[in-house]
Amino acid sequence: MNKKELIEQFTEWRDNDENEKIIAAVLALPESSVDDEILSWLAQAYIDKEEYKRAIAILDSIQERMDSDYKWQFMMGLALLRAADDDECYDDDDLRRNILERAKVCLARGMNMNPPDDIMDTADRYMEEIESMLDEIDGPPEEDYSEDIETYDDDELDVLEEHIKEYYGDFPTVFHEITSNDIHCDIACIPPTEERNFYTLVTMGMGAHIMDIPDALPADENGRAELLICLPPNWKLGESGEEWFWPISLLKDLARLPKNTNSWLGWGHSVDHQNFVSPNAKFCGSLLIYPENVPDGAEYCVLPNGDKVNFFEVIPLYREEMEYKINNKTKALLERMKDVSHIVDVNRPNCCEDMETEPGRTGRVIDSVENHSRKIRDKGLKLDEINSCNHIAIFMRWCIERGLIAPQFYEHCSDIVDGINDGTQTDIRRFIIDYFDGNLEPYQLSYMGSCFAEYYYNWDNEEAEFFYPADVDAYAEKYFGTERYNSEEFQDEAYLFVPFDEEYYKGMTEYIERAFHGFLPGFSEYQYNSDLEATEKAEKRLNVEFILPNYDKFASSFDTISYNAKAAGFTAIPIIIDENVTIDSQENVEIILTDASDTFLMPVAITILPSAEPIVWAEKNFSDKKPVIIPANERIISLQNFLKETYGDTLAVFTFDGESESLLLPLENGDYILFSK
């Protein structure tokens, strides 16, 4: 009898409740004929005959090979559940509890492997039975009615759960939190699917607490969040061992952080865990980013009261990656990690091992309120400590008025920018302290702005022609007079006593403008030559003419060039030039457009195409691969509108590296069509 015939016979015997025949037949087989499938039939026969210990022994012997099979998980779960009912277990609560907990883990893991619905329903009943038996041992869990615990109401929780199901997937199991003292944080477990072949764990409860966000950010937009983490499909979810359980602990710890520290978490934030998350995972920190590999709209849901709950994905980091992020900011780290999957891999390479800071963007703190506050405290100066932010706020306000801040600043702090530009917001000291922790850092500024700040705050050469701290002191001496400036009254810190008013701002503006005019010629020459080099390479690649106009007059130059090109039968297109990049996703496009919105950070030139139909021209010149449509999302549309104001039209993108070239042309609806060769 071959194996197929044997299995058919086993099926018939089981249907007739003749399990002893299955047992006898398997035990009579030669060892060479017994595989895991045959042993599974033997284990099932022992379960049907209520010989659970023998079934467990058989299933234990094949666990290593069958651990990812939902049928094995359900058989083991059922065998353990029934074994816990043996008489000997009733005399040992600890033993019975341990057996039931193990049964619960097996059933939960099986339920997360997408079994058929009828098996899922049966497993649900078994889980209810286990909970009832555990209640017999320990009694039902005591609910904590502390007024300090924050929870969603029923309607809010319904909205949250429906959002998770729609955008991340259905969750057959939830890791329920039994007791809590602050927030009630359950974790939904979305099992792997064909489209998303990984586990997704999502918190449900963190967003019930409104975080203590900076005053500049609207609470209804930024005050609530939930977290998620993605695990490989072979992760032993539900196992209590530290090597498997740490992602759940990590999510719960991060979810509680904002309430316990009166702080907030958002995109780009990192958290230092000090120690490894587990002995087998040498991650020491976490980075929060927008969820990866999800449909548009997954990044937030709207509660019935109109509040947004933002979703952020947790990416575990090595120590060196944490330090690199602190020194170079999130975008630089993500560029380093562009080939790293968002799915946790405890053995992945360290992206920042033996890496130095990006040249030209040190990422160090240029100036800090704390350094000046310490002087007030140490010397017992009779001043409000907010005075320690005076000169930093003046420099930041000047940068905002001159358009020298990072594009993200415009996006996330538009009310501050608008208030400064229309004159209604002149004191941003409290904003700097709350939003930027009192620090002035390069990432807050545009590329030109950060270069100027490094030039003007030249701590390594305080004898430089222009040095902002020296100018701050010079203004204080001019304001108070040399004699009073040097008196004991100020204890060598006269600059902290200058009244923070419009007169002070206008006076310091003269110093800053003088330094900027000293900085600009050298920077502009360097930047033009750098952009020209990239433009010339792009010309040779595309075999078309490029024009690199003055950035200050780009939009007007484009209008003129476009008009003349049309008259001659050509088409002018403003185009971003990027070397050593491959476009293959919306995320790539977002990054490139974001960089281009910081003028001087990336070359933008005007391309003169020899056709009134750029797409037709591209099809002829990029015929190696079939064109691909990259749809525009909300973020891309927003960036396109912002860039159109600066450059006069929607930007195309041309990227090239040593092996391939990509041309991204905008379509009327905001999408892009990608040509590659």
C-alpha positions as CSV (number, residue, x, y, z in Angstrom):
1,M,0.0,0.0,0.0
2,N,1.5,3.3,-1.0
3,K,1.3,6.5,1.0
4,K,-1.7,7.9,-0.8
5,E,-3.7,4.7,-0.3
6,L,-2.6,4.7,3.3
7,I,-3.9,8.2,4.0
8,E,-7.2,7.3,2.3
9,Q,-7.4,4.3,4.7
10,F,-6.6,6.5,7.7
11,T,-9.3,8.9,6.7
12,E,-11.9,6.1,6.5
13,W,-10.9,4.7,9.9
14,R,-11.1,8.1,11.5
15,D,-14.5,8.8,10.0
16,N,-15.6,5.5,11.5
17,D,-14.0,6.2,14.9
18,E,-11.5,3.4,14.5
19,N,-8.5,5.3,15.6
20,E,-6.9,2.3,17.2
21,K,-6.4,0.9,13.7
22,I,-4.5,4.1,12.7
23,I,-2.3,3.7,15.7
24,A,-1.6,0.0,15.0
25,A,-0.9,0.7,11.3
26,V,1.6,3.5,12.0
27,L,3.4,1.6,14.7
28,A,3.7,-1.4,12.3
29,L,5.3,0.7,9.5
30,P,9.1,0.5,8.9
31,E,10.9,3.6,10.2
32,S,11.8,4.6,6.6
33,S,8.1,5.0,5.7
34,V,7.2,7.2,8.6
35,D,7.4,10.9,7.9
36,D,5.9,14.0,9.6
37,E,2.6,13.6,7.9
38,I,2.2,10.1,9.0
39,L,3.2,11.1,12.6
40,S,0.6,13.8,12.5
41,W,-2.0,11.2,11.8
42,L,-0.7,9.2,14.7
43,A,-0.9,12.3,17.0
44,Q,-4.4,13.0,15.9
45,A,-5.4,9.4,16.5
46,Y,-4.1,9.6,20.1
47,I,-6.0,12.9,20.6
48,D,-9.2,11.2,19.4
49,K,-8.6,8.4,21.8
50,E,-8.0,10.9,24.6
51,E,-4.4,9.8,25.0
52,Y,-3.2,13.4,25.2
53,K,0.3,12.8,26.7
54,R,1.2,10.5,23.9
55,A,-0.1,12.9,21.3
56,I,2.0,15.7,22.9
57,A,5.1,13.6,22.8
58,I,4.6,12.8,19.1
59,L,3.9,16.5,18.2
60,D,7.0,17.6,20.2
61,S,9.1,15.3,18.1
62,I,8.2,17.0,14.9
63,Q,7.8,20.6,16.2
64,E,11.0,21.9,14.6
65,R,9.8,21.0,11.1
66,M,6.0,21.6,11.6
67,D,6.1,24.8,13.6
68,S,4.8,26.9,10.7
69,D,1.8,24.6,10.0
70,Y,-1.4,25.8,11.5
71,K,-2.7,22.2,11.7
72,W,0.2,21.3,14.0
73,Q,-0.4,24.4,16.1
74,F,-4.1,23.5,16.5
75,M,-3.4,19.8,17.3
76,M,-0.9,20.7,19.9
77,G,-3.2,23.4,21.4
78,L,-6.0,21.0,21.6
79,A,-3.9,18.2,23.1
80,L,-2.5,20.6,25.8
81,L,-6.0,21.9,26.6
82,R,-7.3,18.4,27.1
83,A,-4.2,17.4,29.1
84,A,-4.8,20.2,31.5
85,D,-8.1,18.5,32.4
86,D,-6.3,15.4,33.7
87,D,-6.9,14.6,37.3
88,E,-3.2,15.1,38.3
89,C,-3.3,18.7,37.0
90,Y,-6.1,19.6,39.4
91,D,-3.8,19.1,42.3
92,D,-1.1,21.4,40.9
93,D,-2.4,24.9,39.8
94,D,1.0,26.0,38.6
95,L,1.3,23.0,36.3
96,R,-2.2,23.4,35.0
97,R,-1.8,27.1,34.4
98,N,1.5,26.5,32.5
99,I,-0.1,23.9,30.3
100,L,-3.1,26.1,29.5
101,E,-0.8,29.1,28.7
102,R,1.2,27.0,26.3
103,A,-2.1,25.8,24.7
104,K,-3.2,29.4,24.3
105,V,0.1,30.3,22.6
106,C,-0.3,27.4,20.1
107,L,-3.9,28.2,19.2
108,A,-3.0,32.0,18.9
109,R,-0.2,31.2,16.5
110,G,-2.4,28.9,14.5
111,M,-5.1,31.5,14.2
112,N,-2.5,33.9,12.8
113,M,-1.7,31.6,10.0
114,N,-4.9,32.3,8.0
115,P,-6.6,28.9,8.6
116,P,-10.0,28.2,7.0
117,D,-13.0,29.9,8.7
118,D,-14.5,26.7,10.2
119,I,-11.2,25.9,11.9
120,M,-10.9,29.5,13.1
121,D,-14.4,29.2,14.7
122,T,-13.4,26.0,16.5
123,A,-10.1,27.7,17.7
124,D,-12.2,30.6,19.0
125,R,-14.2,28.2,21.1
126,Y,-11.1,26.5,22.5
127,M,-9.7,29.9,23.4
128,E,-12.8,30.8,25.3
129,E,-12.5,27.4,27.1
130,I,-8.9,28.1,28.1
131,E,-9.8,31.6,29.5
132,S,-12.6,30.0,31.5
133,M,-10.3,27.4,32.9
134,L,-7.7,30.0,33.8
135,D,-10.4,32.0,35.6
136,E,-11.1,28.9,37.6
137,I,-7.5,28.8,38.8
138,D,-6.8,32.5,39.3
139,G,-10.3,34.0,39.4
140,P,-11.3,36.7,36.8
141,P,-8.8,39.5,36.4
142,E,-9.6,42.5,38.5
143,E,-10.4,45.6,36.4
144,D,-8.6,48.7,37.3
145,Y,-11.1,51.6,37.5
146,S,-8.4,54.2,38.2
147,E,-9.4,57.6,36.9
148,D,-5.9,58.0,35.6
149,I,-6.4,55.3,32.9
150,E,-7.2,56.8,29.5
151,T,-9.2,54.7,27.1
152,Y,-11.1,55.2,23.8
153,D,-14.9,55.2,24.1
154,D,-16.8,52.5,22.3
155,D,-17.5,54.6,19.2
156,E,-13.8,55.7,18.9
157,L,-12.6,52.1,19.3
158,D,-15.0,50.9,16.6
159,V,-13.6,53.5,14.2
160,L,-10.0,52.6,15.1
161,E,-10.5,48.9,14.6
162,E,-12.3,49.4,11.3
163,H,-9.4,51.6,10.1
164,I,-6.9,48.9,11.0
165,K,-8.9,46.2,9.3
166,E,-9.3,48.3,6.1
167,Y,-5.7,49.4,5.7
168,Y,-3.6,46.8,7.5
169,G,-5.7,43.7,7.6
170,D,-8.1,41.7,9.7
171,F,-6.8,40.6,13.1
172,P,-8.0,37.2,14.4
173,T,-6.1,37.7,17.7
174,V,-5.5,40.5,20.0
175,F,-2.9,40.6,22.8
176,H,-5.2,42.0,25.5
177,E,-3.7,44.0,28.4
178,I,-5.1,42.7,31.6
179,T,-4.1,45.5,34.0
180,S,-2.7,49.0,33.5
181,N,-2.1,52.2,35.4
182,D,-2.0,54.8,32.7
183,I,-3.4,53.8,29.3
184,H,-5.1,50.5,28.2
185,C,-3.0,49.3,25.3
186,D,-4.1,46.2,23.5
187,I,-2.2,45.0,20.4
188,A,-3.9,43.8,17.2
189,C,-2.1,41.0,15.4
190,I,-2.5,41.0,11.6
191,P,-1.2,37.7,10.2
192,P,0.8,37.3,7.0
193,T,-1.0,37.3,3.7
194,E,0.0,36.8,0.1
195,E,0.2,40.5,-0.5
196,R,1.8,41.4,2.9
197,N,3.9,38.3,3.9
198,F,4.7,39.5,7.4
199,Y,3.0,40.0,10.7
200,T,1.8,43.5,11.6
201,L,1.3,44.3,15.2
202,V,-0.7,47.5,15.9
203,T,-1.3,49.2,19.2
204,M,-4.9,50.0,20.1
205,G,-5.0,52.5,23.0
206,M,-2.0,54.8,22.8
207,G,-4.1,57.4,21.0
208,A,-6.7,57.6,23.8
209,H,-4.1,59.9,25.4
210,I,-3.6,63.4,23.8
211,M,0.1,64.0,23.8
212,D,1.8,67.1,25.2
213,I,2.7,68.5,21.8
214,P,4.3,72.0,21.2
215,D,1.9,74.9,21.1
216,A,2.7,75.5,17.4
217,L,1.1,72.1,16.4
218,P,-2.7,71.7,16.5
219,A,-3.6,69.0,19.0
220,D,-6.5,67.6,16.9
221,E,-4.0,66.9,14.1
222,N,-0.9,65.8,15.9
223,G,-1.9,64.9,19.5
224,R,-2.9,61.3,19.0
225,A,-0.9,58.3,17.7
226,E,-0.8,54.5,17.4
227,L,2.3,52.5,16.7
228,L,3.0,49.4,14.6
229,I,5.8,47.0,13.9
230,C,6.2,44.4,11.2
231,L,7.7,40.9,11.8
232,P,8.7,38.2,9.4
233,P,6.3,35.3,8.8
234,N,8.4,32.8,10.7
235,W,8.3,34.9,13.9
236,K,7.0,32.8,16.8
237,L,4.4,35.2,17.8
238,G,2.8,34.4,21.1
239,E,5.9,32.7,22.5
240,S,6.7,34.1,25.9
241,G,10.5,33.8,25.5
242,E,12.3,37.2,25.4
243,E,13.7,36.5,21.9
244,W,10.2,36.4,20.5
245,F,8.2,38.7,22.9
246,W,10.3,41.8,22.8
247,P,8.4,43.6,20.0
248,I,5.2,43.5,22.1
249,S,7.1,44.9,25.1
250,L,8.7,47.5,22.9
251,L,5.3,48.7,21.5
252,K,3.8,48.9,25.0
253,D,6.8,50.8,26.4
254,L,6.7,53.3,23.5
255,A,2.9,53.7,23.7
256,R,3.3,54.7,27.4
257,L,6.2,57.1,26.9
258,P,4.3,60.3,26.0
259,K,2.0,60.1,29.0
260,N,4.7,59.1,31.5
261,T,7.1,61.8,30.4
262,N,4.7,64.5,29.4
263,S,6.2,64.5,25.9
264,W,5.1,63.4,22.4
265,L,6.1,61.1,19.6
266,G,5.9,61.8,15.8
267,W,7.5,61.2,12.5
268,G,11.3,61.1,12.7
269,H,11.4,60.9,16.5
270,S,13.9,58.4,18.0
271,V,13.9,56.8,21.4
272,D,17.0,55.5,23.1
273,H,16.3,52.3,25.0
274,Q,19.8,52.3,26.6
275,N,20.1,48.5,26.5
276,F,19.6,45.8,23.9
277,V,15.9,44.9,23.3
278,S,16.7,41.3,23.8
279,P,19.8,39.1,24.0
280,N,19.4,38.0,20.4
281,A,18.5,41.4,19.0
282,K,21.2,44.1,19.5
283,F,18.9,47.0,18.8
284,C,19.2,49.9,21.3
285,G,16.8,52.4,19.9
286,S,13.7,52.9,17.8
287,L,12.8,55.3,14.9
288,L,9.3,56.3,14.0
289,I,8.4,56.7,10.3
290,Y,5.2,56.7,8.3
291,P,3.9,53.1,7.7
292,E,5.6,51.3,4.8
293,N,3.9,49.1,2.1
294,V,0.4,50.3,2.9
295,P,-2.4,51.9,0.8
296,D,-2.8,55.7,0.8
297,G,-4.9,56.8,3.8
298,A,-3.4,54.2,6.2
299,E,-1.2,56.8,8.0
300,Y,-4.1,58.2,10.0
301,C,-7.8,57.7,10.9
302,V,-10.3,60.3,12.0
303,L,-12.3,59.8,15.2
304,P,-16.0,60.7,15.5
305,N,-15.0,64.0,17.2
306,G,-12.7,65.0,14.2
307,D,-9.4,64.2,15.9
308,K,-6.8,62.5,13.8
309,V,-5.0,59.4,15.1
310,N,-1.6,59.1,13.3
311,F,0.0,55.8,12.7
312,F,3.8,55.4,12.9
313,E,5.9,52.4,12.1
314,V,8.6,51.5,14.6
315,I,12.0,50.7,13.1
316,P,14.5,49.2,15.6
317,L,18.0,50.8,15.4
318,Y,21.5,49.8,16.4
319,R,23.5,52.1,18.6
320,E,25.6,53.5,15.7
321,E,22.4,54.2,13.7
322,M,20.9,56.1,16.7
323,E,24.0,58.3,17.0
324,Y,24.1,58.8,13.2
325,K,20.4,59.9,13.3
326,I,21.1,62.3,16.2
327,N,24.0,63.9,14.4
328,N,22.6,63.9,10.8
329,K,18.8,63.8,11.3
330,T,16.2,61.3,10.1
331,K,16.4,61.9,6.4
332,A,20.1,61.2,6.3
333,L,19.7,58.0,8.3
334,L,16.8,56.8,6.0
335,E,19.0,57.4,3.0
336,R,21.6,55.1,4.6
337,M,18.9,52.5,5.3
338,K,17.1,52.7,1.9
339,D,18.0,49.0,1.3
340,V,16.8,47.9,4.7
341,S,13.4,46.3,4.9
342,H,10.9,47.7,7.3
343,I,10.2,44.1,8.4
344,V,12.3,43.4,11.5
345,D,15.4,41.3,10.9
346,V,17.5,40.8,14.0
347,N,20.5,39.8,11.9
348,R,20.4,42.7,9.4
349,P,23.6,44.7,8.8
350,N,24.3,47.8,10.8
351,C,24.0,50.6,8.3
352,C,26.1,53.1,10.2
353,E,28.9,50.9,11.5
354,D,32.3,52.7,10.9
355,M,30.4,55.6,9.1
356,E,31.2,59.2,9.5
357,T,28.9,62.2,9.5
358,E,27.9,63.5,6.1
359,P,30.4,66.1,4.9
360,G,29.1,69.7,5.0
361,R,26.1,68.8,7.2
362,T,27.7,68.1,10.6
363,G,24.3,67.8,12.4
364,R,25.9,69.1,15.6
365,V,24.0,71.6,17.7
366,I,25.1,75.0,16.5
367,D,23.7,76.9,19.5
368,S,21.7,75.8,22.5
369,V,19.5,77.7,25.0
370,E,20.7,75.4,27.8
371,N,24.3,76.7,27.4
372,H,23.1,80.2,28.1
373,S,20.5,79.3,30.7
374,R,23.3,77.6,32.7
375,K,25.1,80.9,33.0
376,I,22.0,82.5,34.4
377,R,21.7,79.7,37.0
378,D,25.4,79.4,37.9
379,K,25.9,83.1,38.3
380,G,22.6,83.8,40.0
381,L,21.6,86.4,37.4
382,K,18.3,88.1,38.1
383,L,16.8,87.2,34.7
384,D,14.1,85.1,33.3
385,E,15.8,82.1,31.7
386,I,13.9,82.7,28.5
387,N,16.4,85.5,27.9
388,S,18.9,82.8,27.1
389,C,17.0,82.2,23.9
390,N,17.0,85.9,22.7
391,H,19.8,85.9,20.2
392,I,18.9,82.4,18.9
393,A,15.3,83.5,18.3
394,I,16.6,86.6,16.4
395,F,18.8,84.5,14.1
396,M,15.9,82.0,13.5
397,R,13.5,84.8,12.7
398,W,15.9,86.3,10.3
399,C,16.3,83.0,8.5
400,I,12.6,82.5,8.3
401,E,12.1,86.0,6.8
402,R,14.8,85.3,4.2
403,G,13.4,81.9,3.3
404,L,16.4,80.0,4.6
405,I,14.5,77.3,6.6
406,A,14.0,73.7,5.7
407,P,10.9,72.8,3.7
408,Q,9.6,70.7,6.5
409,F,9.5,73.8,8.6
410,Y,7.1,75.4,6.2
411,E,5.0,72.2,6.2
412,H,4.8,71.5,9.9
413,C,5.0,75.0,11.4
414,S,3.2,77.1,8.8
415,D,1.5,79.2,11.4
416,I,4.9,80.3,12.8
417,V,6.2,81.1,9.3
418,D,3.0,83.0,8.3
419,G,3.0,84.9,11.6
420,I,6.6,86.1,11.2
421,N,6.0,87.0,7.6
422,D,2.9,89.0,8.3
423,G,4.3,90.6,11.4
424,T,1.9,89.1,13.9
425,Q,4.5,86.6,15.4
426,T,7.7,88.3,16.4
427,D,8.6,86.4,19.6
428,I,9.4,82.8,18.8
429,R,11.5,82.1,21.9
430,R,8.9,79.8,23.5
431,F,8.4,78.0,20.2
432,I,12.1,77.3,19.9
433,I,12.3,76.0,23.4
434,D,9.2,73.8,23.2
435,Y,9.5,72.6,19.6
436,F,13.2,72.3,19.1
437,D,14.3,71.7,22.7
438,G,16.0,75.1,22.7
439,N,18.5,74.0,20.0
440,L,19.6,75.6,16.7
441,E,20.6,72.8,14.4
442,P,21.4,72.5,10.7
443,Y,18.4,70.3,9.9
444,Q,16.0,73.2,10.8
445,L,17.4,75.3,8.0
446,S,17.6,75.0,4.2
447,Y,20.9,73.9,2.7
448,M,22.0,77.5,2.2
449,G,20.7,78.5,5.6
450,S,22.6,75.6,7.4
451,C,25.8,76.5,5.5
452,F,25.4,80.1,6.5
453,A,24.8,79.2,10.1
454,E,27.9,77.0,10.2
455,Y,29.9,79.9,8.6
456,Y,28.6,82.5,10.9
457,Y,28.7,80.4,14.1
458,N,32.3,79.5,13.4
459,W,33.2,78.2,16.9
460,D,36.4,76.6,15.5
461,N,37.6,80.0,14.4
462,E,36.3,82.7,16.7
463,E,38.7,85.2,15.0
464,A,36.9,84.8,11.7
465,E,35.8,87.9,9.9
466,F,32.2,87.2,10.9
467,F,31.2,85.5,14.2
468,Y,27.7,85.7,15.4
469,P,28.4,85.4,19.2
470,A,30.9,88.2,18.8
471,D,28.3,90.3,17.1
472,V,25.8,89.6,19.8
473,D,28.4,90.9,22.3
474,A,29.2,93.8,20.2
475,Y,25.5,94.9,20.1
476,A,25.3,94.6,23.9
477,E,28.4,96.8,24.3
478,K,26.9,99.3,21.9
479,Y,23.5,99.2,23.7
480,F,24.8,99.6,27.3
481,G,28.0,101.5,26.6
482,T,31.5,100.2,27.2
483,E,31.7,101.1,30.9
484,R,28.4,99.5,31.9
485,Y,29.0,96.6,29.6
486,N,32.2,95.7,31.5
487,S,30.7,96.4,35.0
488,E,30.1,93.8,37.7
489,E,26.3,94.3,37.1
490,F,26.4,91.9,34.2
491,Q,29.1,89.5,35.3
492,D,30.5,89.3,31.7
493,E,27.0,88.3,30.4
494,A,25.7,91.7,29.2
495,Y,24.2,90.1,26.1
496,L,21.6,88.3,28.2
497,F,20.3,91.6,29.7
498,V,19.5,93.3,26.3
499,P,15.7,93.9,26.2
500,F,14.1,91.5,23.7
501,D,12.2,93.9,21.4
502,E,11.9,95.1,17.9
503,E,14.8,97.5,18.3
504,Y,17.1,94.6,19.3
505,Y,16.0,92.6,16.3
506,K,16.6,95.5,13.8
507,G,20.0,96.2,15.3
508,M,21.1,92.5,15.1
509,T,19.7,92.3,11.6
510,E,22.3,94.7,10.4
511,Y,25.1,92.5,11.7
512,I,23.5,89.3,10.2
513,E,23.0,91.0,6.8
514,R,26.6,92.1,6.8
515,A,27.8,88.5,7.5
516,F,25.4,87.1,4.9
517,H,26.7,89.3,2.2
518,G,30.2,88.2,3.1
519,F,29.2,84.6,2.9
520,L,27.0,84.6,-0.3
521,P,29.6,85.2,-3.1
522,G,31.8,82.2,-2.1
523,F,28.8,79.9,-1.5
524,S,27.1,80.9,-4.8
525,E,30.2,80.3,-6.8
526,Y,30.7,76.9,-5.2
527,Q,27.1,75.9,-5.6
528,Y,26.9,77.1,-9.3
529,N,30.0,75.1,-10.2
530,S,28.6,72.0,-8.4
531,D,25.2,72.3,-10.2
532,L,26.9,73.0,-13.5
533,E,28.9,69.8,-13.2
534,A,25.7,67.7,-12.7
535,T,23.9,69.6,-15.5
536,E,26.7,68.9,-18.0
537,K,26.6,65.2,-17.1
538,A,22.8,65.2,-17.6
539,E,23.2,67.0,-21.0
540,K,25.5,64.3,-22.3
541,R,23.2,61.5,-21.0
542,L,20.0,63.0,-22.6
543,N,21.7,64.7,-25.5
544,V,19.6,67.8,-25.1
545,E,20.3,71.4,-24.1
546,F,20.1,72.4,-20.4
547,I,20.0,75.9,-19.0
548,L,21.0,76.6,-15.4
549,P,19.4,80.0,-14.4
550,N,19.9,82.0,-11.3
551,Y,17.8,80.5,-8.5
552,D,16.5,83.8,-7.4
553,K,15.0,84.4,-10.8
554,F,14.2,80.8,-11.8
555,A,10.4,81.3,-12.4
556,S,10.8,84.4,-14.5
557,S,13.6,82.7,-16.5
558,F,11.5,79.7,-17.1
559,D,8.6,81.8,-18.5
560,T,11.0,83.5,-20.9
561,I,12.8,80.3,-22.0
562,S,9.5,78.4,-22.4
563,Y,8.0,81.1,-24.6
564,N,11.1,81.2,-26.9
565,A,11.2,77.4,-27.0
566,K,7.6,77.1,-28.1
567,A,8.2,79.6,-30.9
568,A,11.0,77.4,-32.2
569,G,9.0,74.1,-31.9
570,F,10.8,72.9,-28.7
571,T,9.5,72.3,-25.2
572,A,11.1,73.7,-22.0
573,I,10.7,71.7,-18.8
574,P,12.1,72.5,-15.4
575,I,13.9,69.3,-14.3
576,I,15.5,68.0,-11.1
577,I,18.9,66.3,-11.7
578,D,19.9,63.6,-9.3
579,E,22.9,61.3,-9.5
580,N,23.3,57.8,-8.1
581,V,19.6,57.4,-7.5
582,T,17.1,54.9,-8.9
583,I,13.4,55.8,-9.0
584,D,11.2,52.8,-8.2
585,S,8.5,54.0,-5.8
586,Q,6.4,56.9,-4.5
587,E,8.8,57.2,-1.6
588,N,11.7,57.9,-3.9
589,V,9.7,60.6,-5.7
590,E,8.7,62.2,-2.4
591,I,12.4,62.3,-1.2
592,I,13.6,63.9,-4.5
593,L,10.8,66.5,-4.6
594,T,11.5,67.4,-0.9
595,D,15.1,67.9,-1.6
596,A,14.3,70.1,-4.7
597,S,12.0,72.3,-2.5
598,D,15.2,73.3,-0.6
599,T,16.8,75.4,-3.3
600,F,20.5,74.8,-3.7
601,L,20.2,71.3,-2.2
602,M,19.6,69.7,-5.5
603,P,20.3,71.0,-9.1
604,V,17.2,72.2,-10.9
605,A,17.7,73.2,-14.5
606,I,15.6,73.9,-17.6
607,T,15.6,71.2,-20.2
608,I,15.0,72.1,-23.8
609,L,13.4,69.0,-25.4
610,P,13.3,68.8,-29.2
611,S,9.6,68.1,-29.3
612,A,6.3,69.7,-28.5
613,E,5.2,66.3,-27.0
614,P,7.8,65.3,-24.3
615,I,6.2,61.9,-23.7
616,V,6.5,61.0,-27.4
617,W,10.1,62.1,-27.3
618,A,10.7,60.1,-24.2
619,E,9.1,56.9,-25.7
620,K,11.6,57.1,-28.6
621,N,14.6,57.7,-26.4
622,F,13.8,55.5,-23.5
623,S,12.5,52.4,-25.2
624,D,14.4,49.8,-23.2
625,K,11.7,49.3,-20.7
626,K,7.9,49.7,-20.7
627,P,6.9,53.1,-19.1
628,V,5.4,52.8,-15.6
629,I,2.9,55.1,-14.0
630,I,3.8,56.3,-10.5
631,P,0.6,57.6,-9.0
632,A,0.6,60.8,-7.0
633,N,-0.4,60.7,-3.3
634,E,-1.4,63.6,-1.1
635,R,2.3,64.3,-0.2
636,I,3.5,64.4,-3.8
637,I,0.6,66.8,-4.8
638,S,1.5,69.1,-2.0
639,L,5.2,69.2,-3.0
640,Q,4.3,69.7,-6.6
641,N,2.2,72.8,-5.7
642,F,4.9,74.2,-3.5
643,L,7.6,73.7,-6.2
644,K,5.4,75.2,-8.9
645,E,5.5,78.5,-7.0
646,T,9.3,78.5,-7.0
647,Y,10.1,77.1,-10.4
648,G,7.1,78.2,-12.5
649,D,5.8,74.7,-13.5
650,T,5.6,71.1,-12.3
651,L,9.1,69.6,-12.2
652,A,10.3,66.6,-14.1
653,V,13.0,64.4,-12.7
654,F,16.1,62.9,-14.4
655,T,18.3,60.5,-12.4
656,F,21.3,58.5,-13.5
657,D,23.9,56.2,-12.0
658,G,26.6,54.0,-13.4
659,E,24.2,51.6,-15.1
660,S,20.8,53.1,-15.6
661,E,18.9,56.3,-16.3
662,S,15.4,57.4,-15.4
663,L,13.2,60.2,-16.7
664,L,10.1,61.1,-14.7
665,L,7.6,63.3,-16.6
666,P,4.6,64.9,-14.9
667,L,1.1,64.2,-16.1
668,E,-1.8,66.6,-15.9
669,N,-3.5,64.7,-13.1
670,G,-0.4,64.9,-10.9
671,D,0.8,61.4,-11.6
672,Y,4.2,60.7,-13.1
673,I,5.2,58.5,-16.0
674,L,8.5,56.8,-15.5
675,F,10.8,56.0,-18.5
676,S,13.9,53.9,-17.8
677,K,16.9,52.6,-19.7
